[in-house]
Amino acid sequence: MAAPEEDEVEPVDEDYNNALFTFPPEVQEAIDQVLPSTDPLDKPDFNAVEFINNLFPTEQSLANIDEVINRMRTKIHRLDDDIRNVVRGQTNAGQDGREALVEAQRAIQELFKRIKDIKEKAEKSEQMVKEITRDIKQLDHAKRHLTASITTLNHLHMLVGGVDALESLTRRRQYGEVANLLQGVVNVLEHFQKYMSIPQIRQLADKVKKIQSELGTQIIADFEESFSNQGSRPLTNQKELTEACLVVNVLDPKVKKDLLKWFVKLQLQEYLVLFQENQDVAWLDKIDRRFAWVQRAVLGFEEKYGRIFPSDWEVAERICVEFCHVTQDGLSMVMQNRSMEIEVKLLLFAIQRTTNFETLLAKRFKGTTLLPHVEKSQSSEPTPEDKDAQQRDRDPLNPFDVDEDEDETEAVEIKPAAKPRVSPFHRIISQCFEPHLHIYIESQDRNLSDLIQRFMDDFRTQGPPPIQAEEGGAVLPSCADLFVFYKKCMVQCSQLSTGQPLLSLTASFQKYLREYANRLLSGNLPKSQTPMPTSLNFSTLLKEGLKESSSEVPKFTADEQYRVCSILVTAEYCLDTTQQLEEKLKEKIDSSLQEQISLSGEVDVFHGVISNCIQLLVQDLESACEPAMTAMNKVNWSSIETVGDQSGYVNAITTHISRTVPVVRENLASARKYFTQFCIKFVNSFIPRFINHLFKCKPISTVGAEQLLLDTHSLKTVLLDLPSIGSQAGRKAPASYTKIVVKGMTKAEMILKIVMSPADPQSSFVDNYIKLMMDTETSDFRKS
């Protein structure tokens, strides 16, 4: 068939074109990866019209149309050649593939034959190895059994020989050789545990047990005979007894326990005779003789017999421990029989000497006989960084910020910390004094009573301490002395008992904290002639009517103001320290009694003292301002014709505030929050009283109301600056205070604006009242 002419273009249906060259997206993506191309003709969304427009964008570009057509024809010829070569290359591909497949099958068959031959040869080799090693395995089993038999026979020989040797050495008391041999025999016997069903083995084991029992009985008898015949002469068989102790280490632990129990009892025989209950030296005043005796006894034991017993037996410690138990029982009995003769000084003397002895024992011995299974714990001492931090946070006046091992004047902040490990000797004897600690508690109660009375006398004669330049009112020295005394009592009592006696001492603390607050603090506050209500508000003040006290309240002197501030600062210190005292008591007392420790009632008492002090300061300032407000009521406000400067009563009130508030602020420099409370309480009371006096200014003209409005605005400015008045610091008043002043004085201003409104018609007055006051209470409306 003849090929078509190159110039001829065969028309092709457009749908056919799209069907022929459009591929699914994944196929097109694979083609792009295998045959990347930038030619526009290779794009799947090829548009012939757009392509031609790009080639000939303008009419002038049609001049080179022949050149473009030639290039396209050349490209078509090149593509036809490539397609032709590919088709021809694939003509013989099928035949070559079939021949390659046949060749591969042939190679696989050859490989399979070779693998089969190798497998057959391997099986034959394995069979040959099994036949060769069969005899070797039998020899290995025989060797292992023979070795076990020889080892067992050797052990049996050693056991039989060891038992015979032990019997002979035991009769001759050659304990040094017995100690080494017995341990070996016991170790060998452990290998025959699985053979105990054999009668001969069981007989040997019974012999070993019998020998151990005879050795224990014989050694204890040797010790008893040696020490019973000793008298004042030195032992002649110390070496034999030393070797006997080595044997005891191998025997049943009960033998060692019985031997030590007998020996310790022997060492304390003299003590039991010397310090019987009916002896004069058994009483508390000669308690030192008990401790001196045991020290001599321990030194004598270590000098005479210390080398006999092994060091890990801790015989000296056992003697001291048994001495402590015997002494505790003896002291308990003698104090019970002579309880009427116990005085507090004698009791404290005995307790002090006893605790000193317990401390000495704790330093001398480890306490392993008391707590044999307790592991050594690491020290809980604070790090240098912790000590530095505590030093920075110290309060020099607070005795409960003092570490118990330091001087009382070096105070640190109380922080919960891990308690150090208590010595096993702690209260091992001194616990016998606990039933009699009520004598100590009663004595401390009397001392606290005398201390409070002394504080009262000192305050009457000396008064409060002088003012500090920077800190304001000073804390009363008696307060620090009281808590230092509390701290001493608490530490001393907690060393003796952390149970009911400490709880009783806490009750005494509570009693005298209240007494200190009521008698010394509240009792020395300046007396007021006119009691002031604790709180005032608009409604209650207006409902009580326009009553006025005919008697004037005298103003506090500077000394009285300072005394009130000093008592307030002292109460604050007592409040904080009482809370720390409660925490410290809970740390000291037993966990079962911690819930019974509560000083919240005493904290409330000191809160009450602080509130009374603040109320007295508020009342003092109000009494100073009262004459000025009374003078305001005496002015004929209906005859005022012109509005001038602020009135004289405003100047008087400002003067009193300027004189009083800076003094109070200076005296409360160390208690800023209570100065803020003083300011808030004053304005809460002053503003309602001022409004009450405004109601008394009737009749009043419009001009008079304008003058009063000017005065009210001036007072409002003064009150807003009250916390910082006379201060160079210019500190901004708290937002809560400012809000109270603005709200109260704004109401006073609204009342005056109502008065300034036209009186006729009456409905206009009512409308203005409701609009400005936002308050429709009948009582307030009547006042207006």
Secondary structure, 3 states (H helix, E strand, C coil): CCCCCCCCCCCCCHHHHHHHHCCCHHHHHHHHHHCCCCCHHHCCCCCHHHHHHHHCCCCHHHHHHHHHHHHHHHHHHHHHHHHHHHHHHCCCHHHHHHHHHHHHHHHHHHHHHHHHHHHHHHHHHHHHHHHHHHHHHHHHHHHHHHHHHHHHHHHHHHHHHHHHHHHHHHHHCCHHHHHHHHHHHHHHHHCCHHHCCCHHHHHHHHHHHHHHHHHHHHHHHHHHHHHHCCCCCCCCCHHHHHHHHHHHHHCCHHHHHHHHHHHHHHHCHHHHHHCCCCCHHHCHHHHHHHHHHHHHHHHHHHHHCCCCCCHHHCHHHHHHHHHHHHHHHHHHHHHHHCHHHCCHHHHHHHHHHHHHHHHHHHHHCCCCCCCCCCCCCCCCCCCHHHHHHHHHCCCCCCHHHECCCCCCCCECCCCCCCCCCCCCCCCCCHHHHHHHHHHHHHHHHHHHHHHHHHHHHHHHHHCCCCCECCCECCCCHHHHHHHHHHHHHHHHHHHHCCCHHHHHHHHHHHHHHHHHHHHHHHHHCCCCCCCCCCCCCHHHHHHCCCCCCCCCCCCCCHHHHHHHHHHHHHHHHHHHHHHHHHHHHHHHCCHHHHHHCCCHHHHHHHHHHHHHHHHHHHHHHHHHHHHHHHHHHHCCHHHCCCCCCCCHHHHHHHHHHHHHHHHHHHHCCCCHHHHHHHHHHHHHHHHHHHHHHHHCCCCCCHHHHHHHHHHHHHHHHHHHCHHHCCCCCCCCCCHHHHHHHHHHHHHHHHHHHHHHCCCCCHHHHHHHHHHHHCCCCHHHHHHC
